[in-house]
């Protein structure tokens, strides 16, 4: 591995240890691109904390799908046994759902890996109280001689862990790890490795955005050209990933586009695998692979010399599946705005020669650090630029401002919202499935969800609200658009002493004004040309 990559990882972990050590809050967030060595840095962080604080026990909550929990456990165990992070003593919490005996969790480890779905409603760990008692025993709440502090690491923290959150009183610190933390859940990064930093250190590949008008056949033609270069320069059989819709059109996409394209004579040599959330739907044209269980397919496909060249999936490998030989991603989805997710993009951004990168030729290095993607790239949030008020001005006292806010519709004095919903009973009922209606509710703004929770006291109310969601959203828009009803003035306030802004295309160089960038540069960005 290049020294630049090692230095970047080491610096990030040092910053995280320092931030957590300041004890200014109880929850922290670490953001790092997929493929940048998040699991390694997580192990390094835990090892440093345990070295300095032997009374700390780590609980690593991780996704159950894609066997990510077991994958993390094996990584921690290997890094401990080879002496890299020798203070780690990991244990994988698991459960045989068919067993009748109680689950036993020993107390003599310092890193416990918990698959998220093992602790949820109606699970053995939760319903029997075994897991909570285990945590209380570690904390010394019973007669146990242990008096440990529990640090929780939420791996892939953008996925909710509501059941685990119920035990927050047992935890001293929570550290969120993800490539895509949820700002809506206050997961603002305290420490971050940016995509640009990871690319420069050769931890991940750069992305070449391909034309949206390219067909799957066009993309496969390019893959065939790259395939030979990969084999000759990198001794790796590359992989082409096709992402299809999770919705009803998936089968149509497979039968009318994907399979007919792969069956063309020029692509007859390409071995493919179709991975679905349901094992019985999975398929492949590799006769040897068909003899194995689907659970073993993924392990085989990870190998650098695997014969599988094309993997088709329905979003089921978006997290926790490492396949560094994947270098191309083609998205076929039924939405007109084919928005790629960073987690999906991460599948093709891992460096296949990360550990021995310095031994490659210049041409091979460029190839190992390039990925090709077809689809609309997600809008990336530029790192915020921190600014301070210039100390030479007394602007906090000199200038006072009166901000305005919009009232949520359920707080509108001139609208009886509950009565309005009741009057919608006779509206046209769509009789959609409850699952589709639930998904529609989850996509609504926070104020509509707040109205739903306030109004829906039983199933009948929930059904009325969900069935008339379109009318409610229209009413909300009408209300919000009428500022005479929805807008109100807050009290006078001063400018904040600290602020930040995101970089945009509209940039000016300003020296004589109230804000000063913390990096002492004089370029500032604006969200309009005002």
C-alpha positions as CSV (number, residue, x, y, z in Angstrom):
1,X,0.0,0.0,0.0
2,X,1.2,3.5,-0.8
3,X,2.5,5.5,2.1
4,X,0.0,8.2,1.2
5,X,-2.9,5.8,1.8
6,X,-1.5,4.7,5.1
7,X,-0.9,8.2,6.2
8,X,-4.5,9.2,5.3
9,X,-6.0,6.3,7.2
10,X,-3.8,6.9,10.2
11,X,-4.5,10.6,10.3
12,X,-8.3,10.0,10.1
13,X,-8.2,7.5,13.0
14,X,-6.0,9.9,15.1
15,X,-8.6,12.7,14.6
16,X,-11.4,10.4,15.6
17,X,-9.6,9.2,18.7
18,X,-8.9,12.9,19.6
19,X,-12.5,14.0,19.0
20,X,-14.0,11.2,21.1
21,X,-11.4,11.8,23.8
22,X,-12.5,15.4,24.2
23,X,-15.8,14.0,25.6
24,X,-17.8,17.0,24.4
25,X,-20.8,14.8,23.4
26,X,-22.0,11.2,23.4
27,X,-22.4,10.6,19.7
28,X,-19.9,11.0,16.9
29,X,-19.8,10.3,13.1
30,X,-17.0,9.1,10.9
31,X,-17.5,9.4,7.1
32,X,-15.3,7.6,4.7
33,X,-15.9,6.4,1.1
34,X,-16.8,2.8,0.4
35,X,-13.5,1.0,-0.3
36,X,-11.3,3.3,1.7
37,X,-10.6,0.7,4.4
38,X,-13.4,1.5,6.8
39,X,-13.2,-1.8,8.6
40,X,-9.5,-1.5,9.1
41,X,-9.8,2.0,10.5
42,X,-12.6,0.8,12.8
43,X,-10.3,-1.9,14.1
44,X,-7.4,0.6,14.5
45,X,-9.7,3.0,16.4
46,X,-10.9,0.3,18.8
47,X,-7.4,-0.9,19.4
48,X,-6.2,2.6,20.3
49,X,-9.1,3.3,22.6
50,X,-8.7,-0.1,24.4
51,X,-4.9,0.5,24.8
52,X,-5.6,3.8,26.6
53,X,-8.8,2.7,28.4
54,X,-8.9,-1.1,29.2
55,X,-12.3,-0.6,30.8
56,X,-13.9,0.1,27.5
57,X,-16.0,-2.6,25.7
58,X,-17.0,-2.2,22.1
59,X,-20.3,-3.3,20.6
60,X,-20.2,-3.2,16.8
61,X,-23.7,-3.2,15.4
62,X,-23.6,-4.2,11.8
63,X,-26.0,-5.2,9.0
64,X,-27.2,-8.8,8.9
65,X,-27.5,-8.9,5.1
66,X,-24.6,-9.9,3.0
67,X,-23.1,-11.6,6.1
68,X,-21.5,-8.3,6.9
69,X,-21.4,-9.1,10.6
70,X,-19.4,-12.3,10.1
71,X,-17.2,-10.5,7.6
72,X,-16.3,-7.8,10.1
73,X,-15.8,-10.3,12.9
74,X,-13.3,-12.3,10.7
75,X,-11.5,-9.1,9.8
76,X,-11.1,-8.1,13.5
77,X,-10.0,-11.6,14.5
78,X,-7.4,-11.7,11.7
79,X,-6.0,-8.3,12.5
80,X,-5.7,-9.3,16.2
81,X,-4.1,-12.7,15.5
82,X,-1.5,-11.3,13.1
83,X,-0.4,-8.7,15.6
84,X,-1.6,-5.6,13.7
85,X,-4.2,-4.8,16.5
86,X,-3.3,-7.3,19.2
87,X,-5.5,-5.7,21.9
88,X,-8.7,-6.7,20.1
89,X,-10.5,-9.8,21.4
90,X,-13.6,-10.1,19.2
91,X,-16.7,-12.3,19.7
92,X,-19.5,-12.8,17.2
93,X,-23.0,-12.8,18.8
94,X,-25.2,-15.3,16.9
95,X,-28.4,-17.1,17.5
96,X,-29.8,-20.5,16.3
97,X,-33.4,-19.5,15.8
98,X,-34.4,-23.2,16.0
99,X,-32.7,-23.8,19.3
100,X,-34.7,-24.1,22.6
101,X,-31.9,-23.2,25.0
102,X,-31.0,-19.7,26.1
103,X,-28.3,-17.8,24.2
104,X,-25.0,-17.4,26.1
105,X,-22.9,-14.3,25.7
106,X,-19.5,-14.6,27.6
107,X,-18.2,-11.6,29.4
108,X,-14.5,-12.0,28.7
109,X,-14.2,-10.3,25.3
110,X,-13.7,-6.6,24.5
111,X,-15.3,-6.4,21.0
112,X,-18.7,-7.9,20.4
113,X,-20.1,-7.9,16.9
114,X,-23.9,-7.8,16.7
115,X,-25.8,-8.5,13.5
116,X,-28.5,-5.8,13.6
117,X,-31.5,-8.1,12.9
118,X,-30.6,-10.4,15.9
119,X,-31.8,-7.7,18.2
120,X,-35.3,-6.6,17.1
121,X,-38.9,-7.1,18.2
122,X,-39.8,-10.8,18.6
123,X,-36.2,-11.8,18.5
124,X,-34.8,-14.2,21.1
125,X,-32.1,-11.7,22.2
126,X,-34.7,-9.0,22.9
127,X,-37.8,-10.9,24.1
128,X,-35.8,-12.9,26.7
129,X,-34.0,-9.9,28.0
130,X,-30.7,-11.8,27.5
131,X,-28.9,-9.1,25.6
132,X,-30.0,-6.2,28.0
133,X,-28.9,-8.3,31.0
134,X,-25.6,-8.9,29.3
135,X,-25.0,-5.2,28.8
136,X,-26.0,-4.5,32.4
137,X,-23.6,-7.2,33.6
138,X,-20.8,-5.5,31.7
139,X,-21.6,-2.2,33.3
140,X,-21.6,-3.8,36.7
141,X,-25.3,-3.1,37.4
142,X,-25.7,-6.6,39.0
143,X,-23.3,-8.4,41.3
144,X,-20.8,-8.8,38.5
145,X,-17.3,-7.5,39.3
146,X,-17.2,-5.9,35.8
147,X,-17.6,-2.2,35.7
148,X,-17.0,-1.4,32.0
149,X,-18.0,1.4,29.7
150,X,-19.8,0.4,26.5
151,X,-18.8,2.2,23.3
152,X,-21.2,1.4,20.4
153,X,-20.0,1.5,16.8
154,X,-22.9,1.6,14.3
155,X,-21.4,0.3,11.0
156,X,-23.4,1.5,8.0
157,X,-25.2,3.9,10.4
158,X,-27.4,5.3,7.6
159,X,-29.5,2.2,8.2
160,X,-31.8,2.7,11.3
161,X,-31.2,0.7,14.5
162,X,-34.4,1.6,16.4
163,X,-34.4,-1.4,18.7
164,X,-30.8,-0.9,19.7
165,X,-31.5,2.8,20.3
166,X,-33.9,1.8,23.0
167,X,-30.8,0.7,25.1
168,X,-29.0,4.0,24.7
169,X,-28.9,4.4,28.5
170,X,-26.5,1.5,28.6
171,X,-24.0,3.2,26.2
172,X,-21.3,5.7,27.1
173,X,-20.5,6.7,23.5
174,X,-22.0,6.0,20.1
175,X,-19.7,6.2,17.0
176,X,-21.4,6.2,13.6
177,X,-19.5,4.8,10.6
178,X,-20.7,5.1,7.0
179,X,-19.9,6.3,3.5
180,X,-23.4,8.0,3.5
181,X,-24.4,9.1,7.0
182,X,-27.9,10.5,7.5
183,X,-27.8,14.2,8.1
184,X,-31.5,14.0,8.9
185,X,-30.6,11.9,11.9
186,X,-27.9,14.4,13.0
187,X,-25.1,12.2,11.7
188,X,-23.0,15.2,10.7
189,X,-19.4,14.0,10.2
190,X,-17.0,14.9,13.0
191,X,-14.2,13.3,11.0
192,X,-14.3,12.7,7.2
193,X,-12.1,11.2,4.5
194,X,-13.4,12.8,1.3
195,X,-13.7,11.1,-2.1
196,X,-11.0,13.4,-3.4
197,X,-8.6,12.5,-0.6
198,X,-9.3,8.8,-1.0
199,X,-8.8,9.0,-4.8
200,X,-5.5,10.9,-4.5
201,X,-4.2,8.3,-2.0
202,X,-5.2,5.5,-4.5
203,X,-7.5,4.0,-1.8
204,X,-10.4,4.1,-4.3
205,X,-10.9,4.4,-8.1
206,X,-11.8,7.6,-9.9
207,X,-15.1,7.5,-11.8
208,X,-15.4,8.1,-15.5
209,X,-19.0,9.0,-16.2
210,X,-20.3,7.4,-19.4
211,X,-23.0,8.6,-21.7
212,X,-26.6,8.1,-20.6
213,X,-27.6,7.3,-24.1
214,X,-25.3,4.2,-24.2
215,X,-27.2,0.9,-24.4
216,X,-26.2,-2.1,-22.4
217,X,-24.6,-3.5,-25.6
218,X,-22.5,-0.3,-25.9
219,X,-21.3,-0.7,-22.3
220,X,-20.5,-4.4,-22.8
221,X,-18.5,-3.6,-25.9
222,X,-16.3,-1.3,-23.8
223,X,-16.1,-3.9,-21.1
224,X,-14.7,-6.5,-23.6
225,X,-11.9,-4.1,-24.5
226,X,-11.0,-3.3,-20.9
227,X,-11.2,-7.0,-20.0
228,X,-8.1,-7.9,-22.0
229,X,-6.1,-5.0,-20.4
230,X,-7.1,-6.0,-16.9
231,X,-6.0,-9.6,-17.5
232,X,-2.7,-8.6,-19.0
233,X,-1.7,-5.7,-16.8
234,X,-3.3,-6.6,-13.5
235,X,-3.7,-10.4,-13.6
236,X,-7.4,-9.9,-12.7
237,X,-10.5,-11.0,-14.4
238,X,-12.7,-7.8,-14.2
239,X,-16.4,-7.7,-13.4
240,X,-19.2,-5.7,-14.9
241,X,-22.2,-5.0,-12.6
242,X,-25.7,-4.4,-13.9
243,X,-28.2,-2.8,-11.5
244,X,-31.9,-3.4,-12.3
245,X,-35.1,-2.1,-10.7
246,X,-36.5,-3.6,-7.5
247,X,-40.0,-2.9,-8.8
248,X,-42.4,-4.8,-11.1
249,X,-40.4,-4.0,-14.3
250,X,-37.4,-6.1,-13.2
251,X,-38.6,-9.2,-14.9
252,X,-39.4,-7.3,-18.1
253,X,-35.9,-5.7,-18.0
254,X,-34.3,-9.1,-17.7
255,X,-36.3,-10.9,-20.4
256,X,-36.5,-8.1,-23.0
257,X,-33.1,-6.4,-22.6
258,X,-30.5,-7.9,-20.4
259,X,-30.6,-11.7,-21.3
260,X,-31.2,-11.1,-25.0
261,X,-28.1,-8.8,-25.1
262,X,-25.9,-11.3,-23.2
263,X,-27.1,-14.0,-25.6
264,X,-25.7,-12.2,-28.6
265,X,-22.9,-14.1,-30.3
266,X,-20.2,-11.6,-29.5
267,X,-21.0,-11.9,-25.7
268,X,-21.3,-15.7,-25.7
269,X,-18.0,-16.0,-23.8
270,X,-19.2,-13.9,-20.9
271,X,-20.3,-15.9,-17.8
272,X,-23.0,-14.1,-15.8
273,X,-24.9,-14.4,-12.5
274,X,-28.2,-13.0,-11.5
275,X,-28.6,-12.3,-7.8
276,X,-32.0,-11.7,-6.4
277,X,-33.2,-11.2,-2.8
278,X,-35.0,-14.6,-3.2
279,X,-32.6,-17.5,-3.6
280,X,-34.9,-19.5,-5.9
281,X,-34.8,-16.6,-8.4
282,X,-31.0,-16.5,-8.6
283,X,-29.6,-17.8,-11.9
284,X,-26.3,-18.2,-13.9
285,X,-25.1,-19.6,-17.2
286,X,-22.1,-21.2,-15.4
287,X,-22.9,-24.9,-15.2
288,X,-20.2,-25.5,-12.6
289,X,-21.5,-22.7,-10.3
290,X,-25.1,-24.0,-10.6
291,X,-23.9,-27.1,-8.6
292,X,-23.0,-25.0,-5.6
293,X,-25.4,-23.3,-3.2
294,X,-26.2,-19.6,-3.9
295,X,-24.5,-18.7,-0.6
296,X,-21.2,-19.9,-2.1
297,X,-21.7,-17.9,-5.3
298,X,-20.7,-14.6,-3.7
299,X,-17.5,-16.0,-2.2
300,X,-16.5,-17.4,-5.6
301,X,-17.3,-14.1,-7.4
302,X,-15.0,-12.1,-5.2
303,X,-11.9,-14.0,-6.3
304,X,-9.6,-12.1,-8.7
305,X,-9.6,-15.0,-11.1
306,X,-13.3,-15.8,-10.9
307,X,-14.8,-16.7,-14.3
308,X,-17.9,-14.6,-13.7
309,X,-17.7,-11.5,-15.8
310,X,-21.2,-10.0,-15.4
311,X,-23.3,-9.7,-12.2
312,X,-26.9,-8.6,-12.3
313,X,-28.5,-7.5,-9.1
314,X,-31.6,-5.8,-7.6
315,X,-29.9,-3.5,-5.0
316,X,-29.3,-6.6,-2.8
317,X,-25.5,-6.0,-2.7
318,X,-25.5,-2.3,-2.1
319,X,-23.7,-2.7,1.3
320,X,-21.2,-5.0,2.8
321,X,-20.1,-6.9,-0.3
322,X,-16.5,-6.4,-1.3
323,X,-15.5,-7.2,-4.9
324,X,-12.5,-5.1,-5.9
325,X,-12.3,-6.7,-9.4
326,X,-15.6,-4.9,-10.3
327,X,-14.8,-1.9,-12.5
328,X,-18.0,-1.1,-14.4
329,X,-21.5,-0.3,-13.3
330,X,-24.5,-0.1,-15.6
331,X,-27.8,1.0,-14.2
332,X,-31.1,-0.1,-15.8
333,X,-34.0,1.2,-13.7
334,X,-37.6,2.1,-14.5
335,X,-37.2,5.6,-13.2
336,X,-36.7,8.4,-15.6
337,X,-34.2,10.0,-13.2
338,X,-31.8,7.1,-12.8
339,X,-30.1,8.3,-9.6
340,X,-27.1,6.2,-8.5
341,X,-26.5,5.8,-4.8
342,X,-23.0,6.1,-3.3
343,X,-23.3,2.7,-1.7
344,X,-24.0,1.1,-5.1
345,X,-21.2,3.1,-6.8
346,X,-18.8,1.8,-4.1
347,X,-19.1,-1.7,-5.5
348,X,-16.9,-0.7,-8.4
349,X,-14.5,1.8,-6.7
350,X,-12.3,-0.6,-4.7
351,X,-8.7,-0.8,-5.7
352,X,-8.0,-4.4,-6.8
353,X,-4.2,-4.0,-6.1
354,X,-4.4,-1.8,-3.0
355,X,-1.8,-3.7,-0.9
356,X,0.8,-4.0,-3.7
357,X,0.0,-0.9,-5.7
358,X,3.5,0.4,-5.5
359,X,4.7,-2.6,-7.5
360,X,2.5,-1.8,-10.6
361,X,3.7,-0.1,-13.7
362,X,2.4,3.4,-14.5
363,X,-0.1,2.0,-17.1
364,X,-1.3,-0.7,-14.7
365,X,-1.8,1.9,-11.8
366,X,-4.0,4.0,-14.0
367,X,-6.1,1.0,-14.9
368,X,-6.4,-0.2,-11.3
369,X,-7.6,3.3,-10.3
370,X,-10.3,3.8,-12.9
371,X,-14.0,2.8,-12.9
372,X,-16.7,3.4,-15.5
373,X,-20.3,4.2,-14.5
374,X,-23.5,4.5,-16.6
375,X,-26.3,6.4,-14.7
376,X,-27.0,9.8,-13.2
377,X,-24.5,10.5,-10.5
378,X,-25.9,11.6,-7.1
379,X,-25.5,15.2,-6.2
380,X,-22.6,15.3,-3.9
381,X,-22.6,17.7,-1.0
382,X,-19.4,19.8,-1.1
383,X,-17.5,20.0,2.2
384,X,-18.7,23.0,4.1
385,X,-16.4,26.0,4.4
386,X,-16.3,27.2,8.0
387,X,-16.3,31.0,8.6
388,X,-16.1,33.3,11.6
389,X,-17.3,36.8,12.1
390,X,-14.4,39.2,11.7
391,X,-13.3,40.2,15.2
392,X,-12.7,43.8,14.2
393,X,-16.4,44.4,13.7
394,X,-19.0,44.5,16.5
395,X,-21.7,43.2,14.1
396,X,-23.4,41.0,16.7
397,X,-24.6,44.1,18.5
398,X,-24.6,46.6,15.6
399,X,-27.0,44.6,13.3
400,X,-30.1,42.7,14.4
401,X,-32.2,40.7,12.0
402,X,-35.7,39.3,12.0
403,X,-35.9,35.9,10.4
404,X,-39.1,34.4,9.2
405,X,-40.4,30.8,9.4
406,X,-43.2,28.7,7.9
407,X,-45.7,27.2,10.3
408,X,-46.4,23.5,9.7
409,X,-49.9,22.9,8.4
410,X,-51.1,21.2,11.6
411,X,-50.3,24.4,13.5
412,X,-52.3,26.6,11.2
413,X,-54.8,28.6,13.3
414,X,-57.2,29.1,10.5
415,X,-57.4,25.5,9.5
416,X,-59.0,22.6,11.5
417,X,-56.8,19.9,10.1
418,X,-58.5,17.0,11.8
419,X,-61.9,18.1,10.5
420,X,-60.4,18.5,7.0
421,X,-59.1,14.9,7.0
422,X,-62.5,13.6,8.3
423,X,-64.2,15.3,5.3
424,X,-62.0,13.4,2.9
425,X,-63.7,10.0,3.8
426,X,-65.8,10.1,0.7
427,X,-63.0,11.0,-1.7
428,X,-62.1,8.4,-4.3
429,X,-60.4,5.4,-2.5
430,X,-57.6,3.8,-4.4
431,X,-57.4,0.6,-2.3
432,X,-53.6,0.4,-2.7
433,X,-51.8,-2.2,-0.6
434,X,-50.8,-1.1,2.9
435,X,-47.2,-1.7,2.0
436,X,-47.3,0.8,-0.9
437,X,-49.2,3.3,1.3
438,X,-46.6,3.0,4.0
439,X,-43.8,3.6,1.5
440,X,-45.6,6.7,0.2
441,X,-45.9,8.0,3.7
442,X,-42.2,7.6,4.3
443,X,-41.4,9.7,1.2
444,X,-43.4,12.6,2.5
445,X,-42.0,15.7,4.2
446,X,-41.5,15.8,8.0
447,X,-44.6,18.0,8.6
448,X,-46.9,15.6,6.8
449,X,-45.5,12.7,8.8
450,X,-46.0,14.7,12.0
451,X,-49.6,15.3,11.0
452,X,-50.0,11.6,10.4
453,X,-48.7,10.6,13.8
454,X,-50.9,13.3,15.4
455,X,-54.1,12.3,13.6
456,X,-53.9,8.6,13.2
457,X,-54.9,7.0,16.5
458,X,-56.1,3.7,15.0
459,X,-56.1,1.7,11.8
460,X,-59.2,3.4,10.4
461,X,-57.7,6.9,10.8
462,X,-54.4,5.6,9.3
463,X,-56.2,4.2,6.3
464,X,-58.2,7.5,5.7
465,X,-55.0,9.5,6.0
466,X,-53.0,7.2,3.7
467,X,-55.7,6.8,1.1
468,X,-56.1,10.6,0.8
469,X,-52.4,11.4,0.9
470,X,-52.5,13.1,-2.5
471,X,-55.2,15.5,-1.4
472,X,-53.4,16.2,1.9
473,X,-50.2,17.1,0.0
474,X,-52.1,19.4,-2.3
475,X,-53.7,21.1,0.7
476,X,-50.3,21.5,2.3
477,X,-48.9,23.1,-0.9
478,X,-51.8,25.5,-1.0
479,X,-51.3,26.5,2.6
480,X,-47.5,26.9,2.4
481,X,-47.8,29.0,-0.8
482,X,-50.0,31.5,1.0
483,X,-47.4,33.4,3.0
484,X,-50.1,35.5,4.7
485,X,-51.2,32.4,6.5
486,X,-48.1,30.2,6.8
487,X,-45.3,32.7,7.4
488,X,-44.5,34.3,10.7
489,X,-41.7,36.6,12.0
490,X,-39.4,35.4,14.8
491,X,-37.9,37.7,17.4
492,X,-34.8,39.8,16.6
493,X,-31.5,37.9,16.6
494,X,-27.9,38.7,15.9
495,X,-25.6,37.1,13.4
496,X,-24.0,33.9,14.7
497,X,-20.3,34.0,15.6
498,X,-19.7,30.9,13.5
499,X,-21.2,29.8,10.3
500,X,-20.4,27.8,7.1
501,X,-21.3,27.6,3.4
502,X,-21.1,25.0,0.7
503,X,-19.0,25.7,-2.4
504,X,-20.9,26.5,-5.6
505,X,-20.2,27.7,-9.1
506,X,-20.8,31.3,-8.1
507,X,-17.6,32.4,-6.5
508,X,-16.3,35.9,-5.6
509,X,-13.1,37.1,-4.1
510,X,-13.9,39.3,-1.1
511,X,-11.5,40.9,1.4
512,X,-13.5,43.7,3.0
513,X,-16.5,42.1,4.6
514,X,-17.6,40.6,8.0
515,X,-16.9,36.9,7.4
516,X,-13.4,35.3,7.4
517,X,-12.7,31.8,6.2
518,X,-11.0,29.6,8.8
519,X,-8.3,28.7,6.2
520,X,-7.6,32.4,5.6
521,X,-8.5,32.2,1.9
522,X,-10.6,35.0,0.4
523,X,-12.8,33.1,-2.1
524,X,-16.5,32.8,-1.1
525,X,-19.4,30.9,-2.8
526,X,-23.0,32.0,-3.0
527,X,-26.2,30.1,-3.9
528,X,-27.4,32.8,-6.2
529,X,-26.3,35.8,-8.3
530,X,-27.9,38.3,-6.0
